[in-house]
Amino acid sequence: MHYGKYIRSAAWRNNPARLAELVASGGRCRTCNGAAPEVQLQVHHRTYARLGAEIVGDLTTLCMECHRVITDLLRRRSYGLRSPKFSDVVSTISPSGPLRDPTRTIPGFDLLGAMK
């Protein structure tokens, strides 16, 4: 199931677990206790294990700002544990040796860094 398409669908808007969580939260953000109309409430997925068949425990009511902050925090935690996958391009295309600033000359060396 495509997450973005699902979240914009009538199936999500009318989802019984989503509506039950909004009622259970008393129409308030579970983090900052903000309520409509002062804040825009959203329902956050605590897990995606049952996406499309959520139960109330899978969801949490949050205001838009708390939702943004919590999602950012969770993504940083998740991605922070992964090792980056990249190639060290500089070491494969550059000759080994010290890095130097080509705009500065060093006494006793030519522009390419070789000793005179």
C-alpha positions as CSV (number, residue, x, y, z in Angstrom):
1,M,0.0,0.0,0.0
2,H,1.3,3.4,-0.9
3,Y,1.5,5.6,2.2
4,G,0.9,9.0,0.7
5,K,-2.0,7.8,-1.4
6,Y,-3.6,6.1,1.6
7,I,-3.2,9.2,3.9
8,R,-5.1,11.3,1.3
9,S,-7.9,8.7,0.9
10,A,-11.4,8.5,2.3
11,A,-10.4,5.2,3.7
12,W,-7.9,7.0,6.1
13,R,-10.3,9.9,6.8
14,N,-13.0,7.5,7.8
15,N,-10.8,4.8,9.5
16,P,-12.5,3.7,12.7
17,A,-9.2,3.5,14.6
18,R,-8.3,7.0,13.5
19,L,-11.7,8.4,14.6
20,A,-11.6,6.5,17.9
21,E,-8.1,7.9,18.6
22,L,-9.4,11.5,18.0
23,V,-12.2,10.8,20.4
24,A,-10.0,9.1,23.0
25,S,-7.6,12.1,22.9
26,G,-10.4,14.4,23.7
27,G,-9.6,16.3,20.5
28,R,-6.2,17.4,22.0
29,C,-2.6,16.9,21.1
30,R,-1.2,14.1,23.2
31,T,2.1,16.0,23.6
32,C,1.3,19.7,24.1
33,N,-2.4,19.4,25.0
34,G,-3.3,21.9,22.2
35,A,-6.8,21.7,20.9
36,A,-8.6,22.8,17.7
37,P,-9.1,25.5,16.5
38,E,-5.8,26.8,17.9
39,V,-3.9,23.9,16.5
40,Q,-4.4,21.6,13.5
41,L,-4.7,18.0,14.8
42,Q,-3.3,15.1,12.9
43,V,-3.2,11.4,13.7
44,H,0.4,9.9,13.8
45,H,1.2,6.3,13.0
46,R,3.2,4.8,15.9
47,T,3.7,1.8,13.7
48,Y,3.1,0.9,10.1
49,A,2.8,-2.8,10.8
50,R,-1.0,-2.7,10.1
51,L,-1.1,0.1,7.6
52,G,-4.7,0.2,6.2
53,A,-6.0,-2.0,9.1
54,E,-4.8,0.1,12.0
55,I,-5.9,-0.5,15.6
56,V,-6.3,2.4,18.1
57,G,-2.9,1.6,19.8
58,D,-1.2,2.1,16.4
59,L,-2.2,5.8,16.4
60,T,-1.6,9.0,18.4
61,T,-3.3,12.4,18.1
62,L,-0.7,15.2,17.7
63,C,-0.9,18.8,16.6
64,M,0.9,19.6,13.3
65,E,4.0,21.1,15.1
66,C,4.4,18.2,17.5
67,H,3.9,15.7,14.7
68,R,6.7,17.4,12.7
69,V,9.0,17.4,15.7
70,I,8.3,13.8,16.7
71,T,8.6,12.5,13.1
72,D,11.9,14.3,12.7
73,L,13.2,12.9,16.0
74,L,12.2,9.4,15.1
75,R,13.8,9.6,11.6
76,R,17.0,11.0,13.0
77,R,17.2,8.1,15.5
78,S,16.4,5.5,12.8
79,Y,18.8,6.9,10.2
80,G,21.4,7.8,12.7
81,L,22.1,4.1,13.4
82,R,22.7,3.3,9.7
83,S,26.2,3.4,8.2
84,P,26.4,5.7,5.3
85,K,26.7,4.1,1.9
86,F,29.1,6.1,-0.2
87,S,32.3,5.9,-2.1
88,D,35.3,8.0,-1.1
89,V,35.6,9.7,-4.4
90,V,38.4,12.0,-3.4
91,S,40.8,9.2,-2.5
92,T,40.1,7.3,-5.8
93,I,40.7,10.3,-8.1
94,S,43.4,12.2,-6.2
95,P,47.0,11.2,-5.9
96,S,47.9,10.4,-2.3
97,G,49.7,13.1,-0.5
98,P,48.9,16.1,1.6
99,L,46.1,18.4,0.6
100,R,47.2,21.9,-0.4
101,D,45.7,25.2,-1.4
102,P,46.5,25.7,-5.1
103,T,46.0,29.5,-4.6
104,R,49.0,29.6,-2.2
105,T,52.6,28.8,-2.9
106,I,54.9,27.2,-0.4
107,P,58.5,28.2,-0.4
108,G,60.7,25.5,-1.9
109,F,57.8,23.8,-3.8
110,D,56.4,24.4,-7.3
111,L,52.8,25.0,-8.1
112,L,52.2,21.2,-8.3
113,G,53.6,20.6,-4.8
114,A,56.9,19.1,-6.0
115,M,60.1,20.1,-4.3
116,K,62.2,22.6,-6.4
